[in-house]
């Protein structure tokens, strides 16, 4: 419990000191993801999605700027995404074990970009309405 208390306390302090670098809104996106890289093929899950990237839960020790091929399914569009991405951020636990990767999309097709943007917009709107209806 101490770890989580410290984590959230530090997150609040960091959020106050460091301006947000994100270019777009993030939404919850829990999905099965396969990644292919110089390490081979790995399977993981995602945490969130934005129009510019995705967060992957991973313990594979990728390096910053590593290039990955990502495959995941967008159920709202009944479409398999096959996207290239680059490791832009690595999240480590207190003991230095890799917990997640911030992946920046590269070379999206127009169709992929449009579908991801629509997915994010649909879920941002849902999140906004959920906040409005729960705070009456």
VEXSE-83877 format. One record per atom (N, C-alpha, C): x, y, z; residue in three letters. Coordinates in nm, 3 decimals, decimal comma. Example, Ala and Ser with C-alpha at 12.3 -4.5 7.8 and 13.67 -1.06 7.14 Angstrom:
2
<pt u="1,319" v="-0,569" w="0,780" tigu="Ala"/>
<pt u="1,230" v="-0,450" w="0,780" tigu="Ala"/>
<pt u="1,320" v="-0,330" w="0,780" tigu="Ala"/>
<pt u="1,285" v="-0,225" w="0,708" tigu="Ser"/>
<pt u="1,367" v="-0,106" w="0,714" tigu="Ser"/>
<pt u="1,290" v="0,003" w="0,787" tigu="Ser"/>
This chain:
136
<pt u="0,082" v="-0,120" w="0,000" tigu="Unk"/>
<pt u="0,000" v="0,000" w="0,000" tigu="Unk"/>
<pt u="0,086" v="0,126" w="0,000" tigu="Unk"/>
<pt u="0,200" v="0,121" w="0,071" tigu="Unk"/>
<pt u="0,289" v="0,237" w="0,075" tigu="Unk"/>
<pt u="0,334" v="0,274" w="-0,065" tigu="Unk"/>
<pt u="0,363" v="0,171" w="-0,147" tigu="Unk"/>
<pt u="0,408" v="0,197" w="-0,283" tigu="Unk"/>
<pt u="0,305" v="0,279" w="-0,360" tigu="Unk"/>
<pt u="0,177" v="0,238" w="-0,350" tigu="Unk"/>
<pt u="0,073" v="0,308" w="-0,425" tigu="Unk"/>
<pt u="0,049" v="0,448" w="-0,371" tigu="Unk"/>
<pt u="0,053" v="0,465" w="-0,239" tigu="Unk"/>
<pt u="0,038" v="0,598" w="-0,182" tigu="Unk"/>
<pt u="0,148" v="0,691" w="-0,230" tigu="Unk"/>
<pt u="0,272" v="0,640" w="-0,228" tigu="Unk"/>
<pt u="0,386" v="0,719" w="-0,274" tigu="Unk"/>
<pt u="0,375" v="0,748" w="-0,423" tigu="Unk"/>
<pt u="0,333" v="0,647" w="-0,499" tigu="Unk"/>
<pt u="0,318" v="0,664" w="-0,644" tigu="Unk"/>
<pt u="0,220" v="0,775" w="-0,676" tigu="Unk"/>
<pt u="0,102" v="0,773" w="-0,612" tigu="Unk"/>
<pt u="0,002" v="0,874" w="-0,644" tigu="Unk"/>
<pt u="0,041" v="1,011" w="-0,590" tigu="Unk"/>
<pt u="0,105" v="1,015" w="-0,475" tigu="Unk"/>
<pt u="0,152" v="1,143" w="-0,421" tigu="Unk"/>
<pt u="0,257" v="1,203" w="-0,515" tigu="Unk"/>
<pt u="0,352" v="1,121" w="-0,560" tigu="Unk"/>
<pt u="0,455" v="1,169" w="-0,652" tigu="Unk"/>
<pt u="0,394" v="1,211" w="-0,785" tigu="Unk"/>
<pt u="0,294" v="1,136" w="-0,832" tigu="Unk"/>
<pt u="0,229" v="1,172" w="-0,958" tigu="Unk"/>
<pt u="0,167" v="1,310" w="-0,949" tigu="Unk"/>
<pt u="0,102" v="1,340" w="-0,835" tigu="Unk"/>
<pt u="0,041" v="1,473" w="-0,817" tigu="Unk"/>
<pt u="0,148" v="1,581" w="-0,818" tigu="Unk"/>
<pt u="0,260" v="1,558" w="-0,749" tigu="Unk"/>
<pt u="0,368" v="1,657" w="-0,746" tigu="Unk"/>
<pt u="0,429" v="1,676" w="-0,884" tigu="Unk"/>
<pt u="0,451" v="1,565" w="-0,953" tigu="Unk"/>
<pt u="0,509" v="1,574" w="-1,087" tigu="Unk"/>
<pt u="0,415" v="1,647" w="-1,181" tigu="Unk"/>
<pt u="0,285" v="1,616" w="-1,172" tigu="Unk"/>
<pt u="0,187" v="1,679" w="-1,260" tigu="Unk"/>
<pt u="0,184" v="1,831" w="-1,240" tigu="Unk"/>
<pt u="0,209" v="1,877" w="-1,117" tigu="Unk"/>
<pt u="0,209" v="2,020" w="-1,090" tigu="Unk"/>
<pt u="0,333" v="2,088" w="-1,147" tigu="Unk"/>
<pt u="0,446" v="2,016" w="-1,149" tigu="Unk"/>
<pt u="0,573" v="2,076" w="-1,188" tigu="Unk"/>
<pt u="0,603" v="2,066" w="-1,337" tigu="Unk"/>
<pt u="0,558" v="1,958" w="-1,400" tigu="Unk"/>
<pt u="0,594" v="1,933" w="-1,539" tigu="Unk"/>
<pt u="0,474" v="1,954" w="-1,630" tigu="Unk"/>
<pt u="0,484" v="2,042" w="-1,728" tigu="Unk"/>
<pt u="0,372" v="2,061" w="-1,820" tigu="Unk"/>
<pt u="0,350" v="1,935" w="-1,904" tigu="Unk"/>
<pt u="0,226" v="1,912" w="-1,939" tigu="Unk"/>
<pt u="0,190" v="1,793" w="-2,017" tigu="Unk"/>
<pt u="0,250" v="1,800" w="-2,157" tigu="Unk"/>
<pt u="0,313" v="1,688" w="-2,200" tigu="Unk"/>
<pt u="0,376" v="1,684" w="-2,332" tigu="Unk"/>
<pt u="0,284" v="1,618" w="-2,435" tigu="Unk"/>
<pt u="0,169" v="1,572" w="-2,394" tigu="Unk"/>
<pt u="0,082" v="1,498" w="-2,484" tigu="Unk"/>
<pt u="0,022" v="1,589" w="-2,590" tigu="Unk"/>
<pt u="0,013" v="1,532" w="-2,710" tigu="Unk"/>
<pt u="-0,043" v="1,607" w="-2,822" tigu="Unk"/>
<pt u="-0,192" v="1,581" w="-2,838" tigu="Unk"/>
<pt u="-0,242" v="1,474" w="-2,774" tigu="Unk"/>
<pt u="-0,383" v="1,441" w="-2,790" tigu="Unk"/>
<pt u="-0,437" v="1,373" w="-2,666" tigu="Unk"/>
<pt u="-0,568" v="1,370" w="-2,656" tigu="Unk"/>
<pt u="-0,639" v="1,309" w="-2,543" tigu="Unk"/>
<pt u="-0,617" v="1,158" w="-2,542" tigu="Unk"/>
<pt u="-0,603" v="1,101" w="-2,422" tigu="Unk"/>
<pt u="-0,591" v="0,956" w="-2,406" tigu="Unk"/>
<pt u="-0,723" v="0,900" w="-2,356" tigu="Unk"/>
<pt u="-0,757" v="0,778" w="-2,402" tigu="Unk"/>
<pt u="-0,876" v="0,710" w="-2,352" tigu="Unk"/>
<pt u="-0,837" v="0,568" w="-2,312" tigu="Unk"/>
<pt u="-0,912" v="0,512" w="-2,219" tigu="Unk"/>
<pt u="-0,889" v="0,374" w="-2,177" tigu="Unk"/>
<pt u="-0,904" v="0,281" w="-2,296" tigu="Unk"/>
<pt u="-0,809" v="0,191" w="-2,313" tigu="Unk"/>
<pt u="-0,813" v="0,096" w="-2,424" tigu="Unk"/>
<pt u="-0,746" v="-0,033" w="-2,378" tigu="Unk"/>
<pt u="-0,827" v="-0,127" w="-2,333" tigu="Unk"/>
<pt u="-0,776" v="-0,257" w="-2,288" tigu="Unk"/>
<pt u="-0,792" v="-0,355" w="-2,403" tigu="Unk"/>
<pt u="-0,679" v="-0,398" w="-2,457" tigu="Unk"/>
<pt u="-0,682" v="-0,486" w="-2,573" tigu="Unk"/>
<pt u="-0,559" v="-0,576" w="-2,572" tigu="Unk"/>
<pt u="-0,570" v="-0,689" w="-2,637" tigu="Unk"/>
<pt u="-0,459" v="-0,782" w="-2,657" tigu="Unk"/>
<pt u="-0,375" v="-0,728" w="-2,773" tigu="Unk"/>
<pt u="-0,244" v="-0,716" w="-2,755" tigu="Unk"/>
<pt u="-0,155" v="-0,659" w="-2,856" tigu="Unk"/>
<pt u="-0,042" v="-0,757" w="-2,885" tigu="Unk"/>
<pt u="-0,013" v="-0,777" w="-3,012" tigu="Unk"/>
<pt u="0,110" v="-0,850" w="-3,045" tigu="Unk"/>
<pt u="0,209" v="-0,747" w="-3,098" tigu="Unk"/>
<pt u="0,334" v="-0,762" w="-3,056" tigu="Unk"/>
<pt u="0,439" v="-0,672" w="-3,102" tigu="Unk"/>
<pt u="0,550" v="-0,754" w="-3,165" tigu="Unk"/>
<pt u="0,604" v="-0,701" w="-3,272" tigu="Unk"/>
<pt u="0,717" v="-0,766" w="-3,338" tigu="Unk"/>
<pt u="0,831" v="-0,666" w="-3,343" tigu="Unk"/>
<pt u="0,949" v="-0,714" w="-3,304" tigu="Unk"/>
<pt u="1,067" v="-0,628" w="-3,300" tigu="Unk"/>
<pt u="1,190" v="-0,715" w="-3,318" tigu="Unk"/>
<pt u="1,307" v="-0,655" w="-3,295" tigu="Unk"/>
<pt u="1,431" v="-0,733" w="-3,301" tigu="Unk"/>
<pt u="1,435" v="-0,841" w="-3,193" tigu="Unk"/>
<pt u="1,351" v="-0,828" w="-3,090" tigu="Unk"/>
<pt u="1,341" v="-0,929" w="-2,984" tigu="Unk"/>
<pt u="1,257" v="-1,048" w="-3,029" tigu="Unk"/>
<pt u="1,187" v="-1,034" w="-3,140" tigu="Unk"/>
<pt u="1,094" v="-1,138" w="-3,185" tigu="Unk"/>
<pt u="0,951" v="-1,091" w="-3,163" tigu="Unk"/>
<pt u="0,860" v="-1,185" w="-3,150" tigu="Unk"/>
<pt u="0,719" v="-1,153" w="-3,129" tigu="Unk"/>
<pt u="0,687" v="-1,166" w="-2,980" tigu="Unk"/>
<pt u="0,623" v="-1,065" w="-2,924" tigu="Unk"/>
<pt u="0,578" v="-1,069" w="-2,785" tigu="Unk"/>
<pt u="0,429" v="-1,035" w="-2,782" tigu="Unk"/>
<pt u="0,364" v="-1,077" w="-2,675" tigu="Unk"/>
<pt u="0,221" v="-1,051" w="-2,657" tigu="Unk"/>
<pt u="0,201" v="-0,979" w="-2,526" tigu="Unk"/>
<pt u="0,118" v="-0,877" w="-2,530" tigu="Unk"/>
<pt u="0,096" v="-0,795" w="-2,411" tigu="Unk"/>
<pt u="-0,044" v="-0,735" w="-2,417" tigu="Unk"/>
<pt u="-0,074" v="-0,645" w="-2,327" tigu="Unk"/>
<pt u="-0,202" v="-0,575" w="-2,331" tigu="Unk"/>
<pt u="-0,177" v="-0,425" w="-2,328" tigu="Unk"/>
<pt u="-0,278" v="-0,353" w="-2,368" tigu="Unk"/>
<pt u="-0,265" v="-0,207" w="-2,372" tigu="Unk"/>
<pt u="-0,336" v="-0,146" w="-2,252" tigu="Unk"/>
<pt u="-0,302" v="-0,022" w="-2,223" tigu="Unk"/>
<pt u="-0,364" v="0,051" w="-2,113" tigu="Unk"/>
<pt u="-0,450" v="0,166" w="-2,162" tigu="Unk"/>
<pt u="-0,396" v="0,242" w="-2,258" tigu="Unk"/>
<pt u="-0,472" v="0,353" w="-2,313" tigu="Unk"/>
<pt u="-0,430" v="0,379" w="-2,457" tigu="Unk"/>
<pt u="-0,508" v="0,461" w="-2,525" tigu="Unk"/>
<pt u="-0,487" v="0,490" w="-2,667" tigu="Unk"/>
<pt u="-0,511" v="0,638" w="-2,691" tigu="Unk"/>
<pt u="-0,432" v="0,696" w="-2,778" tigu="Unk"/>
<pt u="-0,456" v="0,833" w="-2,824" tigu="Unk"/>
<pt u="-0,438" v="0,833" w="-2,975" tigu="Unk"/>
<pt u="-0,463" v="0,944" w="-3,038" tigu="Unk"/>
<pt u="-0,447" v="0,950" w="-3,184" tigu="Unk"/>
<pt u="-0,301" v="0,947" w="-3,224" tigu="Unk"/>
<pt u="-0,210" v="0,967" w="-3,128" tigu="Unk"/>
<pt u="-0,067" v="0,968" w="-3,161" tigu="Unk"/>
<pt u="0,010" v="0,848" w="-3,106" tigu="Unk"/>
<pt u="-0,054" v="0,766" w="-3,020" tigu="Unk"/>
<pt u="0,018" v="0,653" w="-2,965" tigu="Unk"/>
<pt u="-0,064" v="0,567" w="-2,873" tigu="Unk"/>
<pt u="0,004" v="0,470" w="-2,811" tigu="Unk"/>
<pt u="-0,061" v="0,371" w="-2,726" tigu="Unk"/>
<pt u="0,031" v="0,339" w="-2,609" tigu="Unk"/>
<pt u="-0,027" v="0,306" w="-2,493" tigu="Unk"/>
<pt u="0,052" v="0,263" w="-2,379" tigu="Unk"/>
<pt u="0,040" v="0,112" w="-2,370" tigu="Unk"/>
<pt u="0,155" v="0,042" w="-2,365" tigu="Unk"/>
<pt u="0,158" v="-0,103" w="-2,353" tigu="Unk"/>
<pt u="0,211" v="-0,143" w="-2,217" tigu="Unk"/>
<pt u="0,146" v="-0,242" w="-2,156" tigu="Unk"/>
<pt u="0,197" v="-0,301" w="-2,033" tigu="Unk"/>
<pt u="0,299" v="-0,404" w="-2,075" tigu="Unk"/>
<pt u="0,425" v="-0,387" w="-2,033" tigu="Unk"/>
<pt u="0,531" v="-0,475" w="-2,083" tigu="Unk"/>
<pt u="0,645" v="-0,486" w="-1,984" tigu="Unk"/>
<pt u="0,705" v="-0,603" w="-1,979" tigu="Unk"/>
<pt u="0,826" v="-0,624" w="-1,900" tigu="Unk"/>
<pt u="0,945" v="-0,656" w="-1,991" tigu="Unk"/>
<pt u="0,925" v="-0,643" w="-2,121" tigu="Unk"/>
<pt u="1,034" v="-0,664" w="-2,216" tigu="Unk"/>
<pt u="1,121" v="-0,538" w="-2,215" tigu="Unk"/>
<pt u="1,251" v="-0,552" w="-2,201" tigu="Unk"/>
<pt u="1,338" v="-0,434" w="-2,188" tigu="Unk"/>
<pt u="1,371" v="-0,366" w="-2,322" tigu="Unk"/>
<pt u="1,271" v="-0,305" w="-2,383" tigu="Unk"/>
<pt u="1,295" v="-0,230" w="-2,506" tigu="Unk"/>
<pt u="1,371" v="-0,102" w="-2,473" tigu="Unk"/>
<pt u="1,443" v="-0,052" w="-2,569" tigu="Unk"/>
<pt u="1,514" v="0,075" w="-2,553" tigu="Unk"/>
<pt u="1,433" v="0,187" w="-2,617" tigu="Unk"/>
<pt u="1,456" v="0,309" w="-2,569" tigu="Unk"/>
<pt u="1,394" v="0,426" w="-2,631" tigu="Unk"/>
<pt u="1,431" v="0,427" w="-2,779" tigu="Unk"/>
<pt u="1,336" v="0,464" w="-2,862" tigu="Unk"/>
<pt u="1,348" v="0,471" w="-3,009" tigu="Unk"/>
<pt u="1,348" v="0,335" w="-3,078" tigu="Unk"/>
<pt u="1,327" v="0,225" w="-3,003" tigu="Unk"/>
<pt u="1,310" v="0,094" w="-3,068" tigu="Unk"/>
<pt u="1,185" v="0,098" w="-3,155" tigu="Unk"/>
<pt u="1,191" v="0,035" w="-3,270" tigu="Unk"/>
<pt u="1,077" v="0,031" w="-3,362" tigu="Unk"/>
<pt u="1,004" v="-0,102" w="-3,344" tigu="Unk"/>
<pt u="0,871" v="-0,093" w="-3,329" tigu="Unk"/>
<pt u="0,786" v="-0,211" w="-3,310" tigu="Unk"/>
<pt u="0,678" v="-0,214" w="-3,417" tigu="Unk"/>
<pt u="0,639" v="-0,334" w="-3,456" tigu="Unk"/>
<pt u="0,519" v="-0,353" w="-3,537" tigu="Unk"/>
<pt u="0,410" v="-0,399" w="-3,442" tigu="Unk"/>
<pt u="0,300" v="-0,326" w="-3,437" tigu="Unk"/>
<pt u="0,190" v="-0,354" w="-3,344" tigu="Unk"/>
<pt u="0,070" v="-0,409" w="-3,420" tigu="Unk"/>
<pt u="0,006" v="-0,507" w="-3,362" tigu="Unk"/>
<pt u="-0,118" v="-0,560" w="-3,419" tigu="Unk"/>
<pt u="-0,223" v="-0,564" w="-3,310" tigu="Unk"/>
<pt u="-0,337" v="-0,496" w="-3,334" tigu="Unk"/>
<pt u="-0,448" v="-0,499" w="-3,238" tigu="Unk"/>
<pt u="-0,579" v="-0,476" w="-3,312" tigu="Unk"/>
<pt u="-0,687" v="-0,512" w="-3,245" tigu="Unk"/>
<pt u="-0,820" v="-0,510" w="-3,306" tigu="Unk"/>
<pt u="-0,901" v="-0,393" w="-3,251" tigu="Unk"/>
<pt u="-0,964" v="-0,317" w="-3,340" tigu="Unk"/>
<pt u="-1,058" v="-0,212" w="-3,299" tigu="Unk"/>
<pt u="-1,199" v="-0,266" w="-3,321" tigu="Unk"/>
<pt u="-1,266" v="-0,313" w="-3,216" tigu="Unk"/>
<pt u="-1,396" v="-0,379" w="-3,233" tigu="Unk"/>
<pt u="-1,504" v="-0,288" w="-3,290" tigu="Unk"/>
<pt u="-1,501" v="-0,160" w="-3,258" tigu="Unk"/>
<pt u="-1,604" v="-0,069" w="-3,311" tigu="Unk"/>
<pt u="-1,602" v="-0,061" w="-3,463" tigu="Unk"/>
<pt u="-1,486" v="-0,087" w="-3,522" tigu="Unk"/>
<pt u="-1,471" v="-0,079" w="-3,667" tigu="Unk"/>
<pt u="-1,451" v="-0,216" w="-3,731" tigu="Unk"/>
<pt u="-1,447" v="-0,322" w="-3,646" tigu="Unk"/>
<pt u="-1,425" v="-0,458" w="-3,694" tigu="Unk"/>
<pt u="-1,301" v="-0,462" w="-3,783" tigu="Unk"/>
<pt u="-1,191" v="-0,406" w="-3,730" tigu="Unk"/>
<pt u="-1,070" v="-0,385" w="-3,812" tigu="Unk"/>
<pt u="-0,944" v="-0,417" w="-3,733" tigu="Unk"/>
<pt u="-0,856" v="-0,495" w="-3,793" tigu="Unk"/>
<pt u="-0,724" v="-0,523" w="-3,735" tigu="Unk"/>
<pt u="-0,627" v="-0,414" w="-3,775" tigu="Unk"/>
<pt u="-0,567" v="-0,350" w="-3,676" tigu="Unk"/>
<pt u="-0,465" v="-0,248" w="-3,701" tigu="Unk"/>
<pt u="-0,328" v="-0,314" w="-3,707" tigu="Unk"/>
<pt u="-0,252" v="-0,283" w="-3,809" tigu="Unk"/>
<pt u="-0,112" v="-0,325" w="-3,822" tigu="Unk"/>
<pt u="-0,032" v="-0,196" w="-3,837" tigu="Unk"/>
<pt u="0,031" v="-0,154" w="-3,727" tigu="Unk"/>
<pt u="0,090" v="-0,020" w="-3,719" tigu="Unk"/>
<pt u="0,234" v="-0,029" w="-3,673" tigu="Unk"/>
<pt u="0,317" v="0,059" w="-3,726" tigu="Unk"/>
<pt u="0,454" v="0,074" w="-3,675" tigu="Unk"/>
<pt u="0,454" v="0,181" w="-3,567" tigu="Unk"/>
<pt u="0,536" v="0,158" w="-3,465" tigu="Unk"/>
<pt u="0,548" v="0,255" w="-3,358" tigu="Unk"/>
<pt u="0,689" v="0,258" w="-3,304" tigu="Unk"/>
<pt u="0,720" v="0,363" w="-3,232" tigu="Unk"/>
<pt u="0,853" v="0,376" w="-3,173" tigu="Unk"/>
<pt u="0,837" v="0,397" w="-3,024" tigu="Unk"/>
<pt u="0,924" v="0,334" w="-2,946" tigu="Unk"/>
<pt u="0,921" v="0,348" w="-2,800" tigu="Unk"/>
<pt u="0,963" v="0,490" w="-2,766" tigu="Unk"/>
<pt u="0,869" v="0,567" w="-2,709" tigu="Unk"/>
<pt u="0,895" v="0,707" w="-2,676" tigu="Unk"/>
<pt u="0,918" v="0,726" w="-2,526" tigu="Unk"/>
<pt u="0,867" v="0,633" w="-2,445" tigu="Unk"/>
<pt u="0,876" v="0,647" w="-2,300" tigu="Unk"/>
<pt u="0,875" v="0,508" w="-2,237" tigu="Unk"/>
<pt u="0,950" v="0,492" w="-2,129" tigu="Unk"/>
<pt u="0,953" v="0,366" w="-2,055" tigu="Unk"/>
<pt u="0,917" v="0,396" w="-1,911" tigu="Unk"/>
<pt u="0,817" v="0,323" w="-1,858" tigu="Unk"/>
<pt u="0,776" v="0,341" w="-1,719" tigu="Unk"/>
<pt u="0,836" v="0,226" w="-1,637" tigu="Unk"/>
<pt u="0,908" v="0,261" w="-1,530" tigu="Unk"/>
<pt u="0,971" v="0,161" w="-1,444" tigu="Unk"/>
<pt u="0,908" v="0,161" w="-1,306" tigu="Unk"/>
<pt u="0,908" v="0,044" w="-1,243" tigu="Unk"/>
<pt u="0,862" v="0,036" w="-1,105" tigu="Unk"/>
<pt u="0,974" v="0,086" w="-1,013" tigu="Unk"/>
<pt u="0,946" v="0,094" w="-0,884" tigu="Unk"/>
<pt u="1,047" v="0,140" w="-0,788" tigu="Unk"/>
<pt u="1,173" v="0,057" w="-0,791" tigu="Unk"/>
<pt u="1,158" v="-0,074" w="-0,817" tigu="Unk"/>
<pt u="1,275" v="-0,161" w="-0,818" tigu="Unk"/>
<pt u="1,342" v="-0,170" w="-0,955" tigu="Unk"/>
<pt u="1,300" v="-0,082" w="-1,047" tigu="Unk"/>
<pt u="1,365" v="-0,074" w="-1,177" tigu="Unk"/>
<pt u="1,314" v="-0,173" w="-1,280" tigu="Unk"/>
<pt u="1,208" v="-0,247" w="-1,248" tigu="Unk"/>
<pt u="1,150" v="-0,341" w="-1,343" tigu="Unk"/>
<pt u="1,058" v="-0,265" w="-1,438" tigu="Unk"/>
<pt u="1,074" v="-0,293" w="-1,567" tigu="Unk"/>
<pt u="0,993" v="-0,226" w="-1,667" tigu="Unk"/>
<pt u="0,847" v="-0,266" w="-1,652" tigu="Unk"/>
<pt u="0,759" v="-0,167" w="-1,649" tigu="Unk"/>
<pt u="0,616" v="-0,191" w="-1,633" tigu="Unk"/>
<pt u="0,535" v="-0,153" w="-1,755" tigu="Unk"/>
<pt u="0,586" v="-0,062" w="-1,836" tigu="Unk"/>
<pt u="0,507" v="-0,019" w="-1,950" tigu="Unk"/>
<pt u="0,586" v="0,066" w="-2,046" tigu="Unk"/>
<pt u="0,529" v="0,080" w="-2,164" tigu="Unk"/>
<pt u="0,594" v="0,154" w="-2,273" tigu="Unk"/>
<pt u="0,496" v="0,253" w="-2,334" tigu="Unk"/>
<pt u="0,540" v="0,374" w="-2,352" tigu="Unk"/>
<pt u="0,466" v="0,471" w="-2,431" tigu="Unk"/>
<pt u="0,513" v="0,459" w="-2,575" tigu="Unk"/>
<pt u="0,424" v="0,423" w="-2,665" tigu="Unk"/>
<pt u="0,457" v="0,401" w="-2,805" tigu="Unk"/>
<pt u="0,399" v="0,514" w="-2,889" tigu="Unk"/>
<pt u="0,482" v="0,576" w="-2,970" tigu="Unk"/>
<pt u="0,438" v="0,680" w="-3,062" tigu="Unk"/>
<pt u="0,418" v="0,616" w="-3,198" tigu="Unk"/>
<pt u="0,299" v="0,634" w="-3,257" tigu="Unk"/>
<pt u="0,271" v="0,578" w="-3,388" tigu="Unk"/>
<pt u="0,356" v="0,647" w="-3,494" tigu="Unk"/>
<pt u="0,402" v="0,570" w="-3,592" tigu="Unk"/>
<pt u="0,472" v="0,628" w="-3,707" tigu="Unk"/>
<pt u="0,414" v="0,567" w="-3,835" tigu="Unk"/>
<pt u="0,413" v="0,644" w="-3,939" tigu="Unk"/>
<pt u="0,369" v="0,600" w="-4,072" tigu="Unk"/>
<pt u="0,227" v="0,544" w="-4,073" tigu="Unk"/>
<pt u="0,133" v="0,610" w="-4,004" tigu="Unk"/>
<pt u="-0,007" v="0,567" w="-4,011" tigu="Unk"/>
<pt u="-0,063" v="0,595" w="-4,149" tigu="Unk"/>
<pt u="-0,147" v="0,504" w="-4,198" tigu="Unk"/>
<pt u="-0,219" v="0,533" w="-4,321" tigu="Unk"/>
<pt u="-0,331" v="0,631" w="-4,287" tigu="Unk"/>
<pt u="-0,390" v="0,693" w="-4,387" tigu="Unk"/>
<pt u="-0,501" v="0,785" w="-4,361" tigu="Unk"/>
<pt u="-0,619" v="0,712" w="-4,296" tigu="Unk"/>
<pt u="-0,646" v="0,589" w="-4,340" tigu="Unk"/>
<pt u="-0,755" v="0,511" w="-4,283" tigu="Unk"/>
<pt u="-0,728" v="0,479" w="-4,136" tigu="Unk"/>
<pt u="-0,608" v="0,436" w="-4,103" tigu="Unk"/>
<pt u="-0,573" v="0,406" w="-3,964" tigu="Unk"/>
<pt u="-0,585" v="0,530" w="-3,877" tigu="Unk"/>
<pt u="-0,532" v="0,640" w="-3,925" tigu="Unk"/>
<pt u="-0,538" v="0,766" w="-3,850" tigu="Unk"/>
<pt u="-0,684" v="0,806" w="-3,823" tigu="Unk"/>
<pt u="-0,767" v="0,796" w="-3,926" tigu="Unk"/>
<pt u="-0,908" v="0,834" w="-3,912" tigu="Unk"/>
<pt u="-0,979" v="0,743" w="-3,812" tigu="Unk"/>
<pt u="-0,958" v="0,613" w="-3,821" tigu="Unk"/>
<pt u="-1,024" v="0,519" w="-3,729" tigu="Unk"/>
<pt u="-0,982" v="0,543" w="-3,585" tigu="Unk"/>
<pt u="-0,853" v="0,561" w="-3,563" tigu="Unk"/>
<pt u="-0,804" v="0,584" w="-3,426" tigu="Unk"/>
<pt u="-0,859" v="0,715" w="-3,372" tigu="Unk"/>
<pt u="-0,858" v="0,821" w="-3,453" tigu="Unk"/>
<pt u="-0,913" v="0,950" w="-3,409" tigu="Unk"/>
<pt u="-1,061" v="0,937" w="-3,375" tigu="Unk"/>
<pt u="-1,137" v="0,866" w="-3,458" tigu="Unk"/>
<pt u="-1,280" v="0,847" w="-3,431" tigu="Unk"/>
<pt u="-1,302" v="0,766" w="-3,304" tigu="Unk"/>
<pt u="-1,221" v="0,662" w="-3,284" tigu="Unk"/>
<pt u="-1,231" v="0,581" w="-3,163" tigu="Unk"/>
<pt u="-1,207" v="0,669" w="-3,040" tigu="Unk"/>
<pt u="-1,100" v="0,747" w="-3,042" tigu="Unk"/>
<pt u="-1,065" v="0,833" w="-2,929" tigu="Unk"/>
<pt u="-1,176" v="0,935" w="-2,906" tigu="Unk"/>
<pt u="-1,224" v="0,999" w="-3,011" tigu="Unk"/>
<pt u="-1,330" v="1,099" w="-2,996" tigu="Unk"/>
<pt u="-1,456" v="1,039" w="-2,938" tigu="Unk"/>
<pt u="-1,494" v="0,918" w="-2,982" tigu="Unk"/>
<pt u="-1,614" v="0,851" w="-2,927" tigu="Unk"/>
<pt u="-1,599" v="0,829" w="-2,777" tigu="Unk"/>
<pt u="-1,482" v="0,786" w="-2,735" tigu="Unk"/>
<pt u="-1,461" v="0,753" w="-2,594" tigu="Unk"/>
<pt u="-1,433" v="0,875" w="-2,508" tigu="Unk"/>
<pt u="-1,379" v="0,981" w="-2,565" tigu="Unk"/>
<pt u="-1,363" v="1,107" w="-2,490" tigu="Unk"/>
<pt u="-1,501" v="1,163" w="-2,463" tigu="Unk"/>
<pt u="-1,589" v="1,158" w="-2,561" tigu="Unk"/>
<pt u="-1,726" v="1,209" w="-2,543" tigu="Unk"/>
<pt u="-1,797" v="1,127" w="-2,435" tigu="Unk"/>
<pt u="-1,782" v="0,993" w="-2,438" tigu="Unk"/>
<pt u="-1,843" v="0,910" w="-2,334" tigu="Unk"/>
<pt u="-1,790" v="0,948" w="-2,197" tigu="Unk"/>
<pt u="-1,659" v="0,970" w="-2,186" tigu="Unk"/>
<pt u="-1,597" v="1,007" w="-2,059" tigu="Unk"/>
<pt u="-1,654" v="1,142" w="-2,011" tigu="Unk"/>
<pt u="-1,672" v="1,236" w="-2,103" tigu="Unk"/>
<pt u="-1,724" v="1,367" w="-2,067" tigu="Unk"/>
<pt u="-1,866" v="1,355" w="-2,016" tigu="Unk"/>
<pt u="-1,949" v="1,277" w="-2,086" tigu="Unk"/>
<pt u="-2,088" v="1,259" w="-2,042" tigu="Unk"/>
<pt u="-2,095" v="1,184" w="-1,910" tigu="Unk"/>
<pt u="-2,008" v="1,087" w="-1,889" tigu="Unk"/>
<pt u="-2,006" v="1,016" w="-1,761" tigu="Unk"/>
<pt u="-1,975" v="1,113" w="-1,648" tigu="Unk"/>
<pt u="-1,881" v="1,204" w="-1,667" tigu="Unk"/>
<pt u="-1,848" v="1,302" w="-1,563" tigu="Unk"/>
<pt u="-1,966" v="1,393" w="-1,537" tigu="Unk"/>
<pt u="-2,031" v="1,439" w="-1,644" tigu="Unk"/>
<pt u="-2,143" v="1,531" w="-1,629" tigu="Unk"/>
<pt u="-2,260" v="1,465" w="-1,555" tigu="Unk"/>
<pt u="-2,289" v="1,339" w="-1,587" tigu="Unk"/>
<pt u="-2,405" v="1,274" w="-1,526" tigu="Unk"/>
<pt u="-2,377" v="1,230" w="-1,383" tigu="Unk"/>
<pt u="-2,253" v="1,206" w="-1,347" tigu="Unk"/>
<pt u="-2,224" v="1,161" w="-1,210" tigu="Unk"/>
<pt u="-2,204" v="1,276" w="-1,112" tigu="Unk"/>
<pt u="-2,195" v="1,398" w="-1,159" tigu="Unk"/>
<pt u="-2,174" v="1,512" w="-1,070" tigu="Unk"/>
<pt u="-2,295" v="1,604" w="-1,061" tigu="Unk"/>
<pt u="-2,413" v="1,547" w="-1,059" tigu="Unk"/>
<pt u="-2,535" v="1,631" w="-1,052" tigu="Unk"/>
<pt u="-2,555" v="1,688" w="-0,914" tigu="Unk"/>
